[in-house]
Amino acid sequence: MKRLLLLLVAVLPLAAAPPERPALSIPGSLLRCAPPSRPPAGGTQRQVAGYVVDLADAHADCQGKLCRVRGLVEGAR
């Protein structure tokens, strides 16, 4: 009888339901990146330089949003 009781005490916590995870809600604004500008067709060096700056801005926008999404996801674990 003692063995059965010990077995039940050891196995009972395994039968408990896993804890519920809270619903993860990521704002839509964090799921969309700024669109990069179109490259200038046959543009001057000044236009190409502006295009490169626009690409860097679009990358920074996405990188910042991805960091915030990562923080939300890792915080929910």
LUMTOR-145155 format. One record per atom (N, C-alpha, C): residue number from 0; atom name; x, y, z. Coordinates in steps of 0.1 Angstrom, whole numbers, plus 2048, in hexadecimal, padded with zeros to 3 digits. Atoms other than C-alpha are relative to their C-alpha. Example, Ala and Ser with C-alpha at 12.3 -4.5 7.8 and 13.67 -1.06 7.14 Angstrom:
residues 2
  num  atome   xx   yy   zz
    0      N  809  7F4  800
    0     CA  87B  7D3  84E
    0      C  809  80C  800
    1      N  7F7  7F5  800
    1     CA  889  7F5  847
    1      C  7F8  80B  808
END
This chain:
residues 77
  num  atome   xx   yy   zz
    0      N  808  7F4  800
    0     CA  800  800  800
    0      C  809  80D  800
    1      N  7F7  7F5  800
    1     CA  81D  817  808
    1      C  806  803  7F3
    2      N  7FA  7FE  80E
    2     CA  82C  811  7E6
    2      C  7F7  806  7F7
    3      N  80A  7FB  808
    3     CA  80C  818  7D5
    3      C  7FE  80F  802
    4      N  801  7F2  7FD
    4     CA  809  839  7E7
    4      C  80C  808  7FB
    5      N  7F4  7F9  805
    5     CA  82D  843  7DF
    5      C  7FF  801  7F0
    6      N  802  800  80F
    6     CA  826  83A  7BA
    6      C  7F6  80B  7FC
    7      N  80A  7F6  804
    7     CA  807  84F  7B9
    7      C  805  80F  803
    8      N  7FA  7F2  7FD
    8     CA  819  86D  7CA
    8      C  80A  804  7F5
    9      N  7F6  7FD  80A
    9     CA  835  86A  7B0
    9      C  7FA  803  7F2
   10      N  806  7FF  80D
   10     CA  81E  867  792
   10      C  7F5  80B  7FF
   11      N  80B  7F6  800
   11     CA  802  87F  79C
   11      C  804  80D  7F9
   12      N  7FC  7F3  806
   12     CA  815  89F  792
   12      C  801  7FF  7F1
   13      N  7FE  801  80F
   13     CA  81B  891  76F
   13      C  7F2  801  7F9
   14      N  80D  800  806
   14     CA  7F5  88F  769
   14      C  7FA  80E  800
   15      N  805  7F2  7FF
   15     CA  7F0  8B4  770
   15      C  800  806  7F2
   16      N  800  7F9  80D
   16     CA  7E6  8C9  752
   16      C  80B  80A  7FF
   17      N  7F5  7F6  801
   17     CA  802  8DE  744
   17      C  7FA  80F  801
   18      N  805  7F3  7FE
   18     CA  7FF  903  74C
   18      C  7FC  807  7F3
   19      N  804  7FA  80C
   19     CA  7ED  918  733
   19      C  809  80C  7FD
   20      N  7F8  7F5  804
   20     CA  801  931  71F
   20      C  7F7  80B  7FC
   21      N  809  7F4  804
   21     CA  7F3  954  71B
   21      C  801  802  7F1
   22      N  801  7FD  80F
   22     CA  7E8  95E  6F8
   22      C  80A  80B  7FD
   23      N  7F6  7F6  805
   23     CA  804  970  6E6
   23      C  7FA  809  7F6
   24      N  805  7F7  809
   24     CA  7F9  98F  6D6
   24      C  80A  80A  7FB
   25      N  7F6  7F7  805
   25     CA  811  9A1  6BF
   25      C  7F9  80A  7F7
   26      N  806  7F5  808
   26     CA  806  9C3  6B1
   26      C  803  7FF  7F2
   27      N  7FE  800  80E
   27     CA  801  9C4  68C
   27      C  80B  809  7FB
   28      N  7F6  7F6  805
   28     CA  818  9E2  689
   28      C  80E  7FA  801
   29      N  7F3  806  7FF
   29     CA  835  9CC  694
   29      C  802  7F5  7F6
   30      N  7FF  80B  80A
   30     CA  82E  9B2  679
   30      C  802  806  7F2
   31      N  7FF  7FA  80D
   31     CA  831  9CB  65C
   31      C  80D  809  800
   32      N  7F4  7F8  801
   32     CA  852  9DA  651
   32      C  7FD  80B  7F6
   33      N  801  7F5  80A
   33     CA  856  9FB  63E
   33      C  805  7FB  7F3
   34      N  7FC  805  80D
   34     CA  858  9F3  619
   34      C  80D  808  7FC
   35      N  7F4  7F8  805
   35     CA  87A  9FC  60A
   35      C  7FC  808  7F4
   36      N  803  7F8  80C
   36     CA  87B  A16  5EF
   36      C  805  7F8  7F4
   37      N  7FC  806  80D
   37     CA  87F  A0C  5CB
   37      C  80E  806  7FC
   38      N  7F3  7FB  805
   38     CA  8A3  A0F  5BD
   38      C  7FE  80A  7F5
   39      N  801  7F6  80B
   39     CA  8A8  A2D  5A6
   39      C  804  7F9  7F3
   40      N  7FC  806  80D
   40     CA  8A9  A22  582
   40      C  809  80A  7F9
   41      N  7F6  7F7  807
   41     CA  8C9  A30  573
   41      C  802  80D  808
   42      N  7FE  7F4  7F8
   42     CA  8CC  A48  590
   42      C  80E  805  802
   43      N  7F3  7FA  7FD
   43     CA  8E8  A5E  59A
   43      C  806  7FA  80D
   44      N  7FA  805  7F3
   44     CA  900  A55  5B7
   44      C  7F8  806  80C
   45      N  808  7FA  7F5
   45     CA  8EC  A6D  5CD
   45      C  7F3  7F8  802
   46      N  80C  808  7FF
   46     CA  8CC  A5A  5C5
   46      C  802  7F2  806
   47      N  7FD  80E  7FB
   47     CA  8DC  A38  5CB
   47      C  804  801  80F
   48      N  7FC  7FE  7F2
   48     CA  8EB  A45  5EC
   48      C  7F3  802  809
   49      N  80C  7FE  7F8
   49     CA  8C8  A50  5F7
   49      C  7F8  7F3  801
   50      N  806  80D  800
   50     CA  8BB  A2E  5ED
   50      C  806  7F7  80B
   51      N  7F9  808  7F6
   51     CA  8D5  A1D  603
   51      C  7FC  804  80E
   52      N  804  7FB  7F3
   52     CA  8CB  A33  620
   52      C  7F1  7FB  803
   53      N  80E  805  7FF
   53     CA  8A6  A29  61A
   53      C  800  7F1  804
   54      N  7FF  80F  7FC
   54     CA  8B0  A04  61B
   54      C  804  7FE  80E
   55      N  7FC  801  7F2
   55     CA  8C2  A09  63B
   55      C  7F5  804  80A
   56      N  80B  7FD  7F8
   56     CA  8A4  A1A  64A
   56      C  7F5  7F5  801
   57      N  80A  80B  800
   57     CA  88D  9FE  63F
   57      C  805  7F4  808
   58      N  7FA  80B  7F8
   58     CA  8A5  9E5  64E
   58      C  7FF  803  80F
   59      N  801  7FC  7F2
   59     CA  8A6  9F8  66F
   59      C  7F2  7FF  805
   60      N  80E  801  7FC
   60     CA  880  9F9  670
   60      C  7FD  7F2  803
   61      N  803  80F  7FE
   61     CA  87E  9D3  66C
   61      C  807  7FA  80B
   62      N  7F8  805  7F5
   62     CA  89A  9CC  684
   62      C  7FA  804  80D
   63      N  806  7FC  7F3
   63     CA  88A  9E1  69F
   63      C  7F3  7F9  803
   64      N  80D  807  7FE
   64     CA  868  9D1  69A
   64      C  803  7F1  804
   65      N  7FD  80E  7FC
   65     CA  878  9AE  69B
   65      C  805  7FF  80E
   66      N  7FB  800  7F2
   66     CA  88A  9B6  6BB
   66      C  7F4  801  80A
   67      N  80B  7FF  7F7
   67     CA  869  9C1  6CB
   67      C  7F7  7F3  800
   68      N  807  80C  801
   68     CA  857  9A2  6BE
   68      C  807  7F5  808
   69      N  7F8  80A  7F9
   69     CA  873  98C  6CC
   69      C  7FE  802  80F
   70      N  802  7FD  7F1
   70     CA  86F  99D  6EE
   70      C  7F2  7FC  804
   71      N  80D  805  7FC
   71     CA  84A  996  6EE
   71      C  7FF  7F1  801
   72      N  800  80E  801
   72     CA  84F  972  6E4
   72      C  808  7FA  80C
   73      N  7F7  806  7F5
   73     CA  86B  96B  6FD
   73      C  7FA  803  80E
   74      N  806  7FD  7F4
   74     CA  858  97D  718
   74      C  7F4  7F7  803
   75      N  80C  808  7FE
   75     CA  83A  966  713
   75      C  804  7F1  803
   76      N  7FC  80E  7FE
   76     CA  84E  946  718
   76      C  800  7FE  80F
END
